[in-house]
Amino acid sequence: MTTTVLVCLDSPHEFWRFGQRHAERLRAVFPGVAFLAVQERDAQRHLAAADVYFGWSFHADWIRSAPRLRWVATPSAGVDHFPVDELRAAGIGLTRGYGYHARPVTEHALGLLLGFSRGLFLSQRLQGRAPWWKDQIAEVFFDLHGQTLTIVGCGEIGTHLATAARHLGMHVIGVRRNPPRDCSAGTGIEWIPAARAHEALARSRVVVDLLPATDETRRFFDAPTFGACQPGTVFLNLGRASTVDHDALLAALDSGHIGAAALDVPPVKPPPPDDPLRRHPRVVLTPKSAVFSHRYMDEAVDFFHDNLQLHLADRPLNGIVIPLPDGDRHV
């Protein structure tokens, strides 16, 4: 029986859209596989014939429409918006993408770090209303060289960011639940377990949140955690909004204990016009754009291409969230 892959990767942004050239490339490499690209509103009615689903999202009520489905793949790094428990109960595997998010997120983080440390954001705000603002910048700028950067949730993306930060002369602490056994690991990162995160925060001029959204990480950054940061800390959240208590963050900003913050993932998208985060003079909001890259879909399709080859050869996949049932990796 022919393996059928249902692709649901539409987007208003070209770099996040599965296009004709991606379909042609996959069909050339996998002549025995049928590829069908549809928009999300049409996905459910095509699932009956699908063995593999490749898409941005998947709804729990679609499972009953997909009797042949064995594998759901997403190019997203996180799967908190997928019905993981329902897919597992139905015996359907789930994989996420990785490897191609690190470069754009690192570039985004560096842009924010330089914007704060060099006073660029403040300069932009003052240029229209102050005759000359050199003294104000002199009061707030800081050197990145010699400072400590802590990355909370330091996985593949964090390791890439750490390399770039070290090139700027920063010391990097990586916080994760289970640090590598070899704590040097050739990365130059000082590893600290999540249970001792407050020790790292107290030493850090900059803190980057890359935590995934889980029950365990919900509001990880709360009032005590912000209180553990050194005064004037710059806080960047490039992970998930649920990992931050935003009332606690605003209180820490208003008190001056947190010197500045940048959020790529505000708690409400889009944030309402009267949201205090929008108007705070030391907050920069970006519209979930840290992973913007003109190479995104090309690299996501490359990742799926490699996984599909593994799937058809009955070999374990990369990015496994839910393993495929043994002996049932392809039709």
Stockholm file with secondary structure:
# STOCKHOLM 1.0

chainA/1-331         MTTTVLVCLDSPHEFWRFGQRHAERLRAVFPGVAFLAVQERDAQRHLAAADVYFGWSFHADWIRSAPRLRWVATPSAGVDHFPVDELRAAGIGLTRGYGYHARPVTEHALGLLLGFSRGLFLSQRLQGRAPWWKDQIAEVFFDLHGQTLTIVGCGEIGTHLATAARHLGMHVIGVRRNPPRDCSAGTGIEWIPAARAHEALARSRVVVDLLPATDETRRFFDAPTFGACQPGTVFLNLGRASTVDHDALLAALDSGHIGAAALDVPPVKPPPPDDPLRRHPRVVLTPKSAVFSHRYMDEAVDFFHDNLQLHLADRPLNGIVIPLPDGDRHV
#=GR chainA/1-331 SS CCEEEEEECCCSSGGGSCCHHHHHHHHHHCTTEEEEECCHHHHHHHGGGCSEEEESCCCGGGGGGCTTCCEEECSCSCCTTSCHHHHHHTTCEEECCCSSSHHHHHHHHHHHHHHHHTTHHHHHHHTTTCSCCHHHHHHHCCCCTTCEEEEETCSHHHHHHHHHHHHTTCEEEEEESSCCSSSSTTTTCEEEEGGGHHHHHTTCSEEEECCCCCTTTTTCBCHHHHHHSCTTEEEEECSCGGGBCHHHHHHHHHHTSEEEEEESSCSSSSCCTTCHHHHCTTEEECCSCTTCCTTHHHHHHHHHHHHHHHHHTTCCCSSEEECCCTTCSCC
#=GC SS_cons         CCEEEEEECCCSSGGGSCCHHHHHHHHHHCTTEEEEECCHHHHHHHGGGCSEEEESCCCGGGGGGCTTCCEEECSCSCCTTSCHHHHHHTTCEEECCCSSSHHHHHHHHHHHHHHHHTTHHHHHHHTTTCSCCHHHHHHHCCCCTTCEEEEETCSHHHHHHHHHHHHTTCEEEEEESSCCSSSSTTTTCEEEEGGGHHHHHTTCSEEEECCCCCTTTTTCBCHHHHHHSCTTEEEEECSCGGGBCHHHHHHHHHHTSEEEEEESSCSSSSCCTTCHHHHCTTEEECCSCTTCCTTHHHHHHHHHHHHHHHHHTTCCCSSEEECCCTTCSCC
//
